[in-house]
Amino acid sequence: MAARTRIVRSLSNLTHKPKLQVLVNGPPDRIRGDPCGIPVSSFSTAAAVSPVEESPEIVSGSKLSGLVKEYEEYRRGLYGGLTHKALLVDAVGTLVIPSQPMAQIYRQIGEKYGVDYSEAEILKRYRWAYEQPWGRSRLRYVNDGRPFWQHIVSSSTGCADSQYFEELYNYYTTKKAWHLCDPNAEKVFQALRAAGVKLAVVSNFDTRLRPVLRALNCDHWFDAIAVSAEVEAEKPNPTIFLKACELLRVNPDDAVHVGDDRRNDIWGARDAGCDAWLWGSDVNSFKEVAQRIGVEV
């Protein structure tokens, strides 16, 4: 127990959110996809962080790797060779990504409706609109999310034509608009389920997520889907992670969440009591996720 406490404390010092101080600068903030195929700024996945304290312990890469390995071996001892009983997966940016850049689609579909902004201008206006407080609700995605997306689309393109909005909105419910991040995902998820690992999607999305997953023929891979518009809580609110665990009938500390956003996915999941791995940093494929859990594919 003392060894476990030491390992968890060391890992937490590097990854948990209170009073964070960047120790190693990563690349500039990148752009990730959002539920309408829309990019949103996020934290750099390469930045290492540590709490600001009077004498913070700076753990070297080799020591951290050893601690992670020791912790995972400890968990495998608890769960019969597996580190976790459940895997939670972020949707946009981890499981699926838009097939084409948002601004390109906004412009292409919008040309016949009189949209003449350049893709660069659309992206600039979109970023500004998305970052403004959404005053109609504490949640961006309520039910089908139409009021929020109507505001975003009209702000981004200068076009408030209802037919344009509907065509654009419906496009992002089709298979054409999305593709899987990892082409080997199905094989991996089958292996995980065969090993007894329960699977769930946890996503900030409106009610189109289920049709999107059906269109991509991957909805049946999962035992549960926790959508913010249905749960009425958006990541990083721990509520949505706790709901996913409830649906899977597992305790939060028996689950690990994988996502590409440090704030929403990593901090949120850990606040709920789950483990969390950053997609694109801690893990880079679902095969790697499975191997860390203890399942060979």
ChimeraX attribute file (.defattr): number of C-alpha atoms within 10 A of each C-alpha:
attribute: neighborCount
match mode: 1-to-1
recipient: residues
	/A:1	7
	/A:2	6
	/A:3	12
	/A:4	14
	/A:5	11
	/A:6	13
	/A:7	20
	/A:8	13
	/A:9	12
	/A:10	19
	/A:11	18
	/A:12	14
	/A:13	19
	/A:14	20
	/A:15	19
	/A:16	20
	/A:17	19
	/A:18	11
	/A:19	10
	/A:20	16
	/A:21	15
	/A:22	12
	/A:23	13
	/A:24	10
	/A:25	11
	/A:26	13
	/A:27	10
	/A:28	12
	/A:29	14
	/A:30	12
	/A:31	14
	/A:32	18
	/A:33	20
	/A:34	18
	/A:35	22
	/A:36	22
	/A:37	24
	/A:38	24
	/A:39	21
	/A:40	16
	/A:41	15
	/A:42	16
	/A:43	17
	/A:44	18
	/A:45	19
	/A:46	17
	/A:47	17
	/A:48	15
	/A:49	19
	/A:50	24
	/A:51	21
	/A:52	14
	/A:53	10
	/A:54	6
	/A:55	7
	/A:56	11
	/A:57	13
	/A:58	15
	/A:59	15
	/A:60	9
	/A:61	9
	/A:62	9
	/A:63	12
	/A:64	16
	/A:65	13
	/A:66	13
	/A:67	20
	/A:68	16
	/A:69	14
	/A:70	15
	/A:71	20
	/A:72	20
	/A:73	17
	/A:74	18
	/A:75	18
	/A:76	16
	/A:77	12
	/A:78	12
	/A:79	12
	/A:80	10
	/A:81	15
	/A:82	23
	/A:83	25
	/A:84	26
	/A:85	21
	/A:86	29
	/A:87	28
	/A:88	29
	/A:89	26
	/A:90	22
	/A:91	27
	/A:92	26
	/A:93	22
	/A:94	23
	/A:95	23
	/A:96	18
	/A:97	22
	/A:98	24
	/A:99	16
	/A:100	14
	/A:101	16
	/A:102	21
	/A:103	22
	/A:104	15
	/A:105	19
	/A:106	24
	/A:107	19
	/A:108	15
	/A:109	16
	/A:110	20
	/A:111	13
	/A:112	10
	/A:113	16
	/A:114	14
	/A:115	19
	/A:116	16
	/A:117	18
	/A:118	14
	/A:119	19
	/A:120	11
	/A:121	14
	/A:122	23
	/A:123	22
	/A:124	13
	/A:125	19
	/A:126	23
	/A:127	18
	/A:128	13
	/A:129	17
	/A:130	21
	/A:131	10
	/A:132	8
	/A:133	10
	/A:134	13
	/A:135	9
	/A:136	9
	/A:137	10
	/A:138	12
	/A:139	16
	/A:140	24
	/A:141	24
	/A:142	20
	/A:143	17
	/A:144	15
	/A:145	18
	/A:146	16
	/A:147	13
	/A:148	18
	/A:149	19
	/A:150	19
	/A:151	16
	/A:152	20
	/A:153	24
	/A:154	18
	/A:155	18
	/A:156	24
	/A:157	23
	/A:158	15
	/A:159	17
	/A:160	15
	/A:161	14
	/A:162	12
	/A:163	10
	/A:164	21
	/A:165	22
	/A:166	12
	/A:167	12
	/A:168	19
	/A:169	19
	/A:170	12
	/A:171	17
	/A:172	21
	/A:173	21
	/A:174	16
	/A:175	17
	/A:176	14
	/A:177	20
	/A:178	21
	/A:179	17
	/A:180	20
	/A:181	18
	/A:182	16
	/A:183	12
	/A:184	12
	/A:185	17
	/A:186	15
	/A:187	13
	/A:188	23
	/A:189	22
	/A:190	14
	/A:191	17
	/A:192	25
	/A:193	17
	/A:194	11
	/A:195	14
	/A:196	13
	/A:197	21
	/A:198	23
	/A:199	24
	/A:200	24
	/A:201	23
	/A:202	27
	/A:203	26
	/A:204	27
	/A:205	25
	/A:206	20
	/A:207	18
	/A:208	20
	/A:209	24
	/A:210	16
	/A:211	15
	/A:212	21
	/A:213	22
	/A:214	14
	/A:215	15
	/A:216	17
	/A:217	12
	/A:218	16
	/A:219	18
	/A:220	9
	/A:221	19
	/A:222	18
	/A:223	16
	/A:224	20
	/A:225	22
	/A:226	26
	/A:227	27
	/A:228	25
	/A:229	22
	/A:230	18
	/A:231	16
	/A:232	17
	/A:233	23
	/A:234	24
	/A:235	21
	/A:236	21
	/A:237	17
	/A:238	20
	/A:239	19
	/A:240	25
	/A:241	33
	/A:242	20
	/A:243	20
	/A:244	26
	/A:245	26
	/A:246	13
	/A:247	14
	/A:248	21
	/A:249	11
	/A:250	16
	/A:251	14
	/A:252	24
	/A:253	15
	/A:254	17
	/A:255	25
	/A:256	23
	/A:257	26
	/A:258	27
	/A:259	27
	/A:260	27
	/A:261	25
	/A:262	24
	/A:263	16
	/A:264	20
	/A:265	28
	/A:266	26
	/A:267	23
	/A:268	25
	/A:269	31
	/A:270	23
	/A:271	19
	/A:272	19
	/A:273	18
	/A:274	25
	/A:275	20
	/A:276	23
	/A:277	23
	/A:278	19
	/A:279	25
	/A:280	16
	/A:281	12
	/A:282	16
	/A:283	17
	/A:284	14
	/A:285	18
	/A:286	24
	/A:287	21
	/A:288	16
	/A:289	21
	/A:290	21
	/A:291	15
	/A:292	17
	/A:293	23
	/A:294	19
	/A:295	21
	/A:296	14
	/A:297	14
